[in-house]
Amino acid sequence: MLTLDTRDFERALLTYASATEKDMAEVLNRAGRNIAYRAAAFTKPAQASQIRSDTMSKEGLLAGLTRARLKKKGITRVADFEAEMKKTLAIRIGSARYLRAAWAEAIAKFGGTFKGKKMRGASAKVIKANAVSLLTEITALVNEPTGAKAESAEAKMMPALQEAVDFVAADMFSHAAKVMQDNAKKTGF
């Protein structure tokens, strides 16, 4: 399991709350939404050429995926299996932004909007901070059929999440410094 380094982020939360005089629940939820936005932006989509190459490199893989897709729909025979295989490949290529879409629900639950495709199997769980519980939690959920694929998805999403946490921390420090500087000017320093 991969972990995040949140030390700078934790310091940024305290600095930002102190400088802006906002309550901590508001600061946490705002930071959570900003992290979800940035994580979506920093999660790199798969390349169509790589998806095509991976799917076509193993003999029989595309045919097997096509049969599985059709079986799931209750279809046992089709007139043009070749066309169905092309459709399966197009569906796989169309899911290139699947991991990025996992952040969409988190953004919406924090009150933001996401301009991207929402995909089945990609969702998020969010716990928002309030006056009683100063905890904000984001969990991006992606449905993966095997443990290896789940680990691969995590390995692709965690660097984007770390980059998002670092970006938001730096932004909070920057904003807090500006607010403190403005306040110092107002008081004559």
Residue, then its C-alpha position, 0 to 999 in steps of 0.5 A: m500500500l502506498t502512502l502520502d506525505t502530508r506533513d507540509f499539507e498539515r502545516a499549510l492547513l494550520t497556517y491558512a486557518s490562522a491567517t484567514e480566520k476561517d473555521m477549520a471545518e470550512v478550511l478542511n472541506r475547501a482543501g478536500r475539494n481542491i485536492a480532488y480537482r487537482a488529483a483529477a487534473f494530475t491523473k494522466p489518462a491512458q494513451a489510446s495507442q497503448i490500449r490498442s497495443d496492449t489489447m492486440s498484443k496478446e492473441g485472442l485477448l480482444a476476441g475473449l473480451t468481446r465474448a465476455r462483453l456479449k455474454k454479459k449482455g446475454i448475447t451468444r451469437v452475432a452476425d458480424f463478430e469482427a464488428e463487435m471486436k472493433k466495438t470492444l476495442a473502441i469501448r476500451i479506448g473510450s475508457a482512457r480517462y477512467l482513473r481520472a473520472a474516479w475523482a468526479e464524484a468527490i468533486a461533486k460531493f464537495g459542492g464542485t462541478f466536474k467537466g468530464k465523463k462519469m464512468r461506471g465503476a469509478s466513484a468516490k466516498v467523501i466524509k466532510a468535516n463539520a463542527v463536531s468532527l474535524l475530519t475530511e476524507i476522500t476515497a477514490l474507488v475504481n472497480e478492477p477485476t484483479g488484485a494486480k490491476a488494482e495495484s496498477a491503478e493505485a500506482k498510477m493514482m497515488p503520484a497524482l494524489q501526492e502532487a495534488v496534496d503538495f500543490v494545494a499545500a503550496d497554494m494555501f501557504s501562498h494565500a496565507a502569506k499574502v493575507m498576512q502581508d496585507n494585514a501587516k500593511k493595514t496595521g502599518f508594518 
